[in-house]
Amino acid sequence: MPICVIAQPIHPIGAQILRDAGVEARLSPGPGLDSLREAIADADAVIVRDSLPAALMDAAPRLCVIANHGTGTDKIDVAHAASKGIPVVFTPEANVRSVAEHALMLMLATARQAVQADAATRAGHWRFKYEQPMFSLCGKTLGIVGWGRTGRLLCGMAAQALGMRVIVWSPSLPADGSQLSGATRVETLQELLRASDVVSLHRPLRDDTRHTLDAAALQLMKPGAIVVNTSRGGLIDESALADALRGGRLFGAGLDVFETEPLPAGSAVAGLPNVVLTPHVAGSTQEALEATASQCAEQILSVLAGRQPPHLVHPQAWDRRRRPATSLLSERQP
C-alpha cells in the first residue's frame, strides 16, 4: 500500500480521497522538520503547507511526488526535487477567490481603520469617529502588481463592487494590453506606484521579485496610500515599509504574509497601529481548504497511477520522474 504523509493539518477530504483509493494517509507526528524527516522515510508521497528542504528529500528514498498545498512553491527546494526525479505538484486555482476576497478585506479594513475602530468601541471610546481619518475606496485607483489569477479576480471585485479605477503592471503582460479586462496597463512599476491610492501585490517570490517594494519604491508612492500583500512576505522590505508607515508617508498597510513566518515578536510592523495583520490565512477559508486538499490528493493519485497531473512545477521533467515503489494504483482510471 502506498504511503502519503500529510506534513501539516489539511481539510479531511484530502486524506479521505487518498484512503478511498487505497493509499495510507498519515499525519506527521509533530510540527517540526525532525518529525517530518522521520515520517517520510518510507513515504511515496507528501503533502506540505510549509517548507520541504533538500535534506528531507534525501531522507525519503521512496518519495515520488511532493504536493504543495497552495500556489507558491518558494518554500520547497523544487530544483533539488527535479534533480532527484521527484515531481512537485501545486494547486493554482483552489484558493484564488479566497485570496482575492482577503485582499479586498484588507483594503477596506485599512482604509476604514476597522481594527482600531473595533478596539475603540470595545473600550467605550465613542469619540473615535471624530479623531481618526478614514476614506472611501470608490473612485480611488487600485494598482495591481502582477496579473495572475488572483490579481485578475481582485480587479473585477474592486472595479465592480467598489467603483475603483484599476491599473496593472506586470512584466508578463503584452505591450498592447490585449490580456487585460477592466484595467489599464502601465509601462513601469514606478508609474503604477506614483498613480495608485492602493497597491496590492500578486507576484511569486523569486530572486528577481524579492523586495519589489523596497525603500526607493515606497518613496515613489502617493502620500497617504495603502499597501496590501497577500502573496509572499519577501516582496516587501518590511523595515522600509515600517519607516514609511511610522513617518506618516503611507496611510496604512494590510499584510497577510511576512518576510519571516511566524511573525517575530519584535517585527518592525507588528507594533504599528496603522497596519492590519493576519497570520497567512488569505487562502484558508473552508471552501479553499477543501478544494486545495482535494486537488493535492487527486494529483498524488495521478502520479501514483502513472498519469501526468495537471499542475506540475516542472512538466518538462515528467518523463524523467522517479517511479513509485508500488504499482497498486496502476489500474486506477481518472
Residue pairs with C-beta under 8 A, 6 or more apart in sequence:
1 22
1 23
1 24
1 326
1 328
2 22
2 23
2 24
2 44
2 45
2 304
2 324
2 325
2 326
2 328
2 329
3 23
3 24
3 26
3 42
3 43
3 44
3 45
3 62
4 18
4 23
4 24
4 25
4 26
4 43
4 44
4 45
4 46
4 47
4 297
4 300
5 26
5 27
5 28
5 36
5 39
5 40
5 43
5 45
5 46
5 47
6 14
6 15
6 25
6 26
6 27
6 28
6 46
6 47
7 28
7 36
7 39
7 46
7 47
7 48
7 49
7 50
7 52
8 28
8 31
8 48
8 49
8 50
8 69
9 27
10 47
10 49
10 69
10 289
10 292
10 293
10 296
11 286
11 289
11 290
11 292
11 293
11 294
12 293
13 290
13 293
13 294
13 297
14 25
14 47
14 293
14 294
14 296
14 297
15 25
15 27
15 293
15 297
17 293
17 294
17 297
17 298
17 301
18 24
18 25
18 297
18 300
18 301
19 25
21 301
21 329
21 332
22 328
22 329
23 44
23 45
23 300
23 301
23 304
23 329
26 39
26 43
28 35
28 36
28 39
28 40
29 35
29 38
29 39
30 36
33 51
33 53
33 56
36 46
36 52
36 56
37 55
37 56
37 59
40 46
40 56
40 59
40 60
40 63
41 59
41 60
42 60
42 62
43 60
43 62
43 63
44 62
44 63
44 64
44 65
44 304
44 324
44 325
44 326
45 63
45 64
45 65
45 66
45 67
45 300
45 303
45 304
46 52
46 60
46 63
46 65
46 66
46 67
47 67
47 69
47 293
47 296
47 297
47 300
48 66
48 67
48 68
48 69
48 75
48 76
49 69
49 70
50 75
51 75
51 76
52 66
52 75
52 76
52 77
53 77
54 77
54 80
57 63
57 66
57 77
57 80
57 81
57 84
57 86
58 84
62 324
62 325
63 86
63 322
64 86
64 87
64 303
64 304
64 321
64 322
64 323
64 324
64 325
65 86
65 87
65 88
65 89
65 299
65 300
65 303
65 304
66 76
66 81
66 86
66 87
66 88
66 89
67 88
67 89
67 90
67 91
67 296
67 297
67 299
67 300
68 76
68 88
68 89
68 90
68 91
68 296
68 313
69 91
69 292
69 293
69 296
70 90
70 91
70 94
70 95
70 283
70 292
71 90
71 91
71 92
71 95
71 204
71 283
72 204
72 205
72 231
72 232
73 88
73 90
73 313
74 204
74 205
74 206
74 232
74 234
76 88
78 88
78 313
78 314
81 87
81 88
81 313
82 88
82 313
82 314
82 317
84 322
85 317
85 320
85 321
85 322
86 321
86 322
87 303
87 309
87 312
87 313
87 314
87 317
87 318
87 321
88 312
88 313
88 314
89 296
89 299
89 300
89 303
89 309
89 311
89 312
89 313
90 311
90 313
91 291
91 292
91 295
91 296
91 299
91 311
92 149
92 311
93 149
93 291
93 295
94 283
94 288
94 291
94 292
94 294
94 295
95 282
95 283
95 284
95 285
95 288
95 289
95 291
95 292
96 149
96 150
96 153
97 153
97 287
97 288
98 282
98 283
98 284
98 285
98 287
98 288
99 150
99 230
99 282
99 283
99 288
100 150
100 153
100 154
100 157
101 157
101 285
102 230
102 256
102 278
102 281
102 282
102 283
103 150
103 154
103 200
103 202
103 228
103 230
103 254
103 282
104 154
104 157
104 158
104 161
104 162
105 254
106 228
106 230
106 254
106 255
106 256
106 276
106 278
107 137
107 142
107 158
107 198
107 200
107 226
107 228
107 254
108 114
108 137
109 115
109 254
109 276
110 226
110 228
110 251
110 252
110 253
110 254
110 274
110 275
110 276
111 134
111 135
111 136
111 137
111 198
111 226
111 251
111 252
112 134
113 132
113 133
113 134
113 252
113 274
114 276
115 276
116 128
116 132
116 273
117 128
117 132
120 126
120 128
121 128
133 251
135 251
137 158
137 162
137 163
137 164
137 197
137 198
138 162
138 163
138 164
139 163
139 164
139 165
140 164
140 165
140 197
140 198
141 164
141 165
141 166
141 167
141 195
141 196
141 197
141 198
142 154
142 155
142 158
142 164
142 165
142 166
142 167
142 196
142 197
142 198
142 199
142 200
143 166
143 167
143 168
143 169
143 186
143 192
143 193
143 195
143 196
143 198
143 199
143 200
144 151
144 154
144 155
144 166
144 167
144 168
144 169
144 183
144 200
144 202
145 151
145 168
145 169
145 170
145 189
145 192
145 199
145 200
145 201
145 202
145 203
145 212
146 170
146 201
146 202
146 203
146 204
146 231
147 168
147 170
147 172
147 173
147 179
147 180
147 202
148 202
148 203
150 202
150 230
150 231
151 168
151 170
151 200
151 202
152 181
154 200
154 202
155 166
155 168
155 181
155 182
155 183
156 181
156 182
158 164
158 166
159 165
159 166
159 182
159 183
160 182
164 198
165 184
166 182
166 183
166 184
167 183
167 184
167 185
167 186
167 192
167 195
167 196
168 180
168 183
168 184
168 185
168 186
168 192
169 185
169 186
169 187
169 188
169 189
169 191
169 192
170 203
173 179
173 180
173 185
175 185
177 184
177 185
186 192
186 195
189 212
189 217
190 217
190 220
192 199
193 199
193 217
193 220
193 221
193 222
194 220
194 221
194 222
195 222
196 221
196 222
196 225
197 222
197 224
197 225
197 226
198 225
198 226
198 227
198 228
199 213
199 221
199 225
199 226
199 227
199 228
200 228
200 229
200 230
201 212
201 213
201 227
201 228
201 229
201 230
201 231
201 235
201 236
202 230
202 231
203 209
203 212
203 231
203 232
203 235
204 231
204 232
205 231
205 232
205 233
205 234
205 235
209 234
209 235
210 234
210 235
211 234
211 235
211 236
211 237
212 235
212 236
213 227
213 235
213 236
213 237
213 240
213 241
214 237
214 240
215 237
215 240
215 243
215 244
218 227
218 237
218 240
218 241
218 244
218 249
218 250
219 244
219 249
221 227
221 244
221 249
221 250
223 249
223 250
224 250
224 251
225 250
225 251
226 250
226 251
226 252
226 253
226 254
227 236
227 241
227 250
227 252
227 253
227 254
227 255
228 253
228 254
228 255
229 235
229 236
229 253
229 254
229 255
229 256
229 257
230 256
230 257
230 282
231 257
232 257
233 255
233 257
233 258
233 259
233 260
233 261
234 259
236 255
236 259
238 258
238 259
238 267
238 268
238 269
239 268
241 250
241 253
241 268
241 269
242 268
242 269
242 272
244 250
245 252
245 253
245 269
245 272
245 274
245 275
246 272
250 274
251 274
252 274
252 275
252 276
253 269
253 274
253 275
253 276
254 275
254 276
255 269
255 275
255 276
255 277
255 278
256 277
256 278
256 279
256 280
256 281
256 282
257 280
257 282
258 267
258 269
258 280
260 267
261 280
262 279
263 270
263 277
263 279
264 270
269 275
269 277
270 277
283 289
283 292
295 311
298 309
299 309
299 310
299 311
301 329
301 332
302 308
302 309
302 334
303 309
303 321
303 324
304 324
304 326
304 328
304 329
304 332
305 329
305 330
305 331
305 332
306 323
306 324
306 330
307 334
308 315
308 318
312 318
